[in-house]
Amino acid sequence: MAWLGLLARTAQSKNTEILVLRHEVAVLRRQVHRPRLSWADRAVFAALTRLLSQACRWHRIVTPATILRWHRELVKRRWTQPRGHRSGGRRTAPELRRLVVRLAAENPSWGYRRVHGELAGRGYPIAASTVWLILQRAGIDPAPRRDGPSWRQFLRVQARGILATDLFCVDTLLLQRLYVLFVVEHATRRVHLLGVTAHPSGAWVAQQARNFVMDLGDRAAEFRFLIRDRDSKFTSMFDAIFASEGMRILRTPVRAP
């Protein structure tokens, strides 16, 4: 209501008040280095700061960078899940961990289930998931990869023929989550943005793949592999679109980054 009352005041009266308020702010800034703002204060500043000129925005206690930081904090609060209480499990003995690593190193064709089976047969109480975790932390790849070139060697040799695709999220000012589908060329790091949607589906992802292949044109023949994760949005139709261009689909391991 006080803001509406400003409409009835003269320009001279408002200009005088602005000068007084500016001086008050200057005095307060000399005494308060970091004011504490409530969420209501932040909402008012975020709404009104955008109406200021570009020059005036950088001389306020709330700058555009501050508003962006507030938004990141709001998004973090919106999507961060509370951590549940974890009861500490029994730790694996160092001798048993060393034995797991040694068996895997001496037998490159053995997977973690085979290693677990050998240990269980010898009376060692250890779960298969624990064996997998020990090998992963030791940097030992799954059995099929230890017989051939490493993943890094494969990428280095085949980089020019590799595409990779995934989805990442963007949160709007009103906390609406948008999903961005992209493809990156490994050799050049060139990124292709295929589409943005609030409701990604298998049909939508497949249509973006069709559009991308059409845009590639003759360049599609340059690529031999497409790397993707195990997201259910990457359907068999999606794979078929790239397979029709002679590309082989490589799925990343479960829960791999």
Secondary structure, DSSP 8 states (H G I E B T S, - for coil): -HHHHGGGS-HHHHHHHHHHHHHHHHHHHHH-SS----HHHHHHHHHHHTTS-HHHHTTSSS-HHHHHHHHHHHHHHHH--------------HHHHHHHHHHHHH-TT--HHHHHHHHHHTT----HHHHHHHHHHTT---HHHHSS--HHHHHHHHGGGEEEEEEEEEE-TT--EEEEEEEEETTT--EEEEEEESS--HHHHHHHHHHHHHHHGGGGGG--EEEE---TTS-HHHHHHHHTTT-EEEE--TT--
